Amino acid sequence: MDSASRRWVDQLRPAHPRHEETVAKLHDVLQRAALHELHRRRGQLSGPEFDDVAQQCADDAIMNILAKIDDFRGLSRFTTWAYKFAIFEVSSKVARHAWQHHPPSDLEWDKLPDTLVPKPEMEVERREQLATLTQAIATELTPRQREVFVAIALNDVSLDVLALQLGSNRNALYKNLFDARRKLRACLAAAGHPLSEEDA
């Protein structure tokens, strides 16, 4: 875990003397991330509720982060890990807004074919792929490639938000992501788990 991330984690502990100050600081960071993501999705949500939704997203994200602070393992920067909570809240609230305005038609879910349940042999293969992928992320990627891949591919942080957080640009991060995926595909193929073009 890098020193800045360690400092965030330590100071967010309830017993730390700077706990409240750090929570307020993180709330501000998350609210800005939520506003950025809401602006990116501006066609899906508009009106006077815009700032209020960003505030709600930051509030809910803070609560979840404090409850799951022990889950942070340091595979990315703490702020990158924290962003995913704000992005998730934005996605959830935007989806709820869309649902309220355009509810889906009623479907008889119990009559749909059960095609999404994986067969036992597929489940075993997926577990093996995941183990290979986890090892490759930890050992084959550069620190920057790992940080970018974990943030974008695993934590669903948008490219724009990550560029702001890292002080970088879309092209540089896209190159990191492209190189990381190429390395991981090669590792999976070498372990007998080649990916199709659709999976890659």
Rosetta blueprint (number, residue, H / E / L):
1 M L
2 D L
3 S H
4 A H
5 S H
6 R H
7 R H
8 W H
9 V H
10 D H
11 Q H
12 L H
13 R L
14 P L
15 A L
16 H L
17 P L
18 R L
19 H H
20 E H
21 E H
22 T H
23 V H
24 A H
25 K H
26 L H
27 H H
28 D H
29 V H
30 L H
31 Q H
32 R H
33 A H
34 A H
35 L H
36 H H
37 E H
38 L H
39 H H
40 R H
41 R L
42 R H
43 G H
44 Q H
45 L L
46 S L
47 G L
48 P L
49 E H
50 F H
51 D H
52 D H
53 V H
54 A H
55 Q H
56 Q H
57 C H
58 A H
59 D H
60 D H
61 A H
62 I H
63 M H
64 N H
65 I H
66 L H
67 A H
68 K L
69 I H
70 D H
71 D H
72 F L
73 R L
74 G L
75 L L
76 S L
77 R L
78 F H
79 T H
80 T H
81 W H
82 A H
83 Y H
84 K H
85 F H
86 A H
87 I H
88 F H
89 E H
90 V H
91 S H
92 S H
93 K H
94 V H
95 A H
96 R H
97 H H
98 A H
99 W H
100 Q H
101 H H
102 H L
103 P L
104 P L
105 S L
106 D L
107 L L
108 E L
109 W H
110 D H
111 K H
112 L L
113 P L
114 D L
115 T L
116 L L
117 V L
118 P L
119 K L
120 P H
121 E H
122 M H
123 E H
124 V H
125 E H
126 R H
127 R H
128 E H
129 Q H
130 L H
131 A H
132 T H
133 L H
134 T H
135 Q H
136 A H
137 I H
138 A H
139 T H
140 E L
141 L L
142 T L
143 P H
144 R H
145 Q H
146 R H
147 E H
148 V H
149 F H
150 V H
151 A H
152 I H
153 A H
154 L H
155 N L
156 D L
157 V L
158 S L
159 L H
160 D H
161 V H
162 L H
163 A H
164 L H
165 Q H
166 L H
167 G L
168 S L
169 N L
170 R H
171 N H
172 A H
173 L H
174 Y H
175 K H
176 N H
177 L H
178 F H
179 D H
180 A H
181 R H
182 R H
183 K H
184 L H
185 R H
186 A H
187 C H
188 L H
189 A H
190 A H
191 A L
192 G L
193 H L
194 P L
195 L L
196 S L
197 E L
198 E L
199 D L
200 A L
